[in-house]
């Protein structure tokens, strides 16, 4: 009996049972991970490759049946074995229906555990060999990207094409659409996943420091440079550097980026000697770089160097098929974080979320779900959703406005509410101060 990677996760609130199972499993040379709650188990599942789950059913807060359902949806190829001290026909049927391979009643012998373990492994191997396409279809996550809409599938198809080479990639999309998740998927789904991934928000670093942060500096290069320091490009050597909000980079930084792309080398601030680097560059922005080129605030030659491969992420209003999956993800995330349980949502509340156009995209949806989970007990109802998501009476003579006008009006509203504190407004809007200035000038 041998599993692919020999990692078994056992979940039970009874420490004695955990120790008993661990002794038996280790005697068969399995690696064992233990969790005394579903919440701990989920953390392990997200950070570790697990080959078999063994879980109790009756546990405080979140019970084992909910864990089985979660694993069946998020890890469809992972075999599941139920061990319980409270057997019943209903529990048995529910566990099997939710995806458990076998059902073992406490107390059990070592031989009984081995028989159940063999059955779980054999069934799982048969399922993987016979129905891989079905399993793939059930798993709607690609890395951290959630969705099954046509537009998300097109993004994933491009990622599959580029993940194993180091072509420069440009990701464009509105704020909150998940540009960094796409960049991370490109890196972590490919063969360079063990190399560094360095994410840099070019809008969050002051303009006078960005150059030094990216390329490093030598002692004495400027006031405060007391030692030599490696830059973020050097830190990403062999891997990927993700330059978010690239439109905020100064023309000086843009010129140096162009050299990096052309010569595959960097020069530290204050230095004269170049250093060769091996880095894949992924850039992203919600700005219109072509418009910036016409205004001479972005270099045209750099634009064409960055856009060897271009990926456009559709806004959430154009991929509403994905809303239910995203809601499920955030319900689980914040339900476990704030309530120590799975939180559900009523069909009426879900319909409101599906109807709304989400100008803030996935980031706005996540914030709404986070707030609703905090405000509800166990189920999110319509009353837990903000009023602006719901229908309101409007004049039939109301005129439609361009999105950038609405964005500007909302930014001005937030600034008024914060007493014109741009730092606080930027935190609430989840954009940087420079982007606020740009949008107010549009």
Secondary structure, 3 states (H helix, E strand, C coil): CCCCCCEEEEECCCHHHHHHHHHHHHHCCCEEEEECCHHHHHHHHHHCCCCEEEECCCCCCCCHHHHHHHHHHHCCCCEEEEEECCCCHHHHHHHHHCCCCEEEECCCCHHHHHHHHHHHHHHHHHHHHHCHHHHHHHCCEECCEECCCHHHHHHHHHHHHHCCCCCCEEEECCCCCCHHHHHHHHHHCCCCCCCCEEEEECCCCCHHHHHHHHHCECCCCCCCCCCCECCHHHHCCCCEEEEECHHHCCHHHHHHHHHHHHHCEEECECCCCEEECCCEEEEEECCCHHHHHHCCCCCHHHHHHHCCEEEECCCHHHCHHHHHHHHHHHHHHHHHHHHCCCCEECHHHHHHHHHCCCCCHHHHHHHHHHHHHHHCCCEECHHHCCHHHCCCCCCCCCCCCCHHHHHHHHHHHHHHHCCCCHHHHHHHHCCCHHHHHHHHHC
